[in-house]
Amino acid sequence: MSVGTLVTMAGSASAADTVPISVGHYVGLYNQPNTTGGKVYYNGYQLPDVPPGGAIVAQCWTVGQAIGNYGDTWYRTNEVDWNDGYGWVTGLPTAYVFAGYADGNARSVNRDPNIPQC
């Protein structure tokens, strides 16, 4: 591989983008791209759902559990903003957020070049 190819591959692996929680649903932070895997705990506490008006930083999207008519796409994240006055919380364990409830899938499935498939 050429150096240019290596740089391109490394750059795409670190892509991410902010996804505002914008369709009126609270979104849970799950251990897997499904609800049966349970919600994420951090320092002994279950992380709260991210409310509308909050945001996540999506590292990538993946296919998981389908929910209603909202599809089966999930975002992977470890950065959230709960709009609780403390700002962004970073360095969390990896969590999955259902894209249909987050932004109606607006940035998933290659619609946002900064959010690749996992």
C-alpha positions in Angstrom: 0.0 0.0 0.0 1.1 3.5 -0.6 1.4 6.1 2.1 -1.6 7.9 0.7 -3.7 4.8 1.0 -2.6 4.3 4.6 -3.5 7.9 5.5 -6.9 7.6 3.8 -7.7 4.4 5.7 -6.6 5.9 9.0 -8.6 9.0 8.5 -11.8 7.2 7.7 -11.5 5.0 10.8 -11.5 8.1 13.1 -14.5 9.8 11.5 -17.4 10.9 13.6 -20.1 13.5 13.6 -22.5 15.1 16.1 -26.1 13.8 15.9 -28.7 16.1 17.6 -31.6 14.1 19.2 -34.2 15.7 17.1 -37.3 13.6 16.5 -39.0 13.9 19.9 -37.8 10.7 21.5 -35.6 10.1 24.4 -32.8 7.7 23.3 -31.3 5.0 25.5 -27.6 4.1 25.6 -27.4 0.4 25.1 -24.6 -2.2 25.3 -25.4 -3.6 21.9 -27.4 -2.5 18.9 -30.5 -3.9 20.5 -32.6 -3.4 23.6 -32.1 -6.9 24.9 -28.4 -6.3 25.6 -29.4 -3.9 28.4 -28.4 -0.3 29.0 -24.9 1.0 29.6 -23.6 1.5 33.2 -20.8 3.9 34.0 -19.1 4.1 37.5 -21.9 1.9 38.8 -24.8 4.0 37.5 -27.0 3.4 34.5 -26.6 6.2 32.1 -29.7 8.2 31.6 -31.6 8.4 28.3 -30.5 11.4 26.2 -33.5 13.8 25.9 -34.7 15.6 22.8 -32.4 18.6 22.3 -29.4 16.6 23.5 -26.8 15.1 21.2 -24.4 12.2 20.7 -21.2 11.9 18.6 -21.8 9.0 16.3 -18.6 7.1 15.5 -20.3 4.8 13.0 -23.6 3.2 12.2 -24.6 -0.5 12.2 -27.6 -2.7 11.7 -29.3 -4.2 14.7 -32.8 -4.6 16.2 -35.7 -3.1 14.2 -38.1 -1.0 16.3 -41.5 -0.2 14.9 -41.5 1.5 11.5 -38.2 3.3 12.4 -35.9 0.8 10.8 -33.0 -1.2 12.2 -30.0 1.2 12.2 -28.0 2.1 15.3 -25.2 4.6 16.0 -22.2 3.7 18.1 -21.0 6.4 20.5 -19.0 7.2 23.6 -19.8 10.9 23.8 -23.1 12.4 24.8 -24.6 15.8 25.8 -27.6 15.5 28.1 -28.3 19.3 28.2 -28.0 19.1 31.9 -25.7 22.2 32.3 -22.5 20.1 32.4 -21.9 19.9 28.7 -20.4 17.0 26.8 -19.6 13.8 28.6 -16.8 12.0 26.9 -14.8 8.8 27.4 -17.9 6.8 28.2 -18.1 3.1 27.5 -19.1 2.3 24.0 -22.9 2.6 23.7 -25.4 2.1 20.9 -28.3 4.5 20.2 -31.2 3.7 18.0 -30.9 6.0 14.9 -34.7 6.1 14.2 -35.3 7.7 17.6 -32.2 9.9 17.5 -32.6 11.7 14.2 -35.0 9.6 12.1 -32.0 7.9 10.4 -31.1 11.2 8.8 -27.3 10.6 9.1 -27.1 6.8 9.0 -26.6 4.4 6.1 -23.9 6.5 4.4 -26.0 9.7 4.4 -23.2 11.5 6.4 -19.7 10.9 5.1 -18.3 11.4 8.6 -20.3 8.5 10.0 -19.1 5.3 8.3 -20.6 1.8 8.7 -19.0 0.1 11.7 
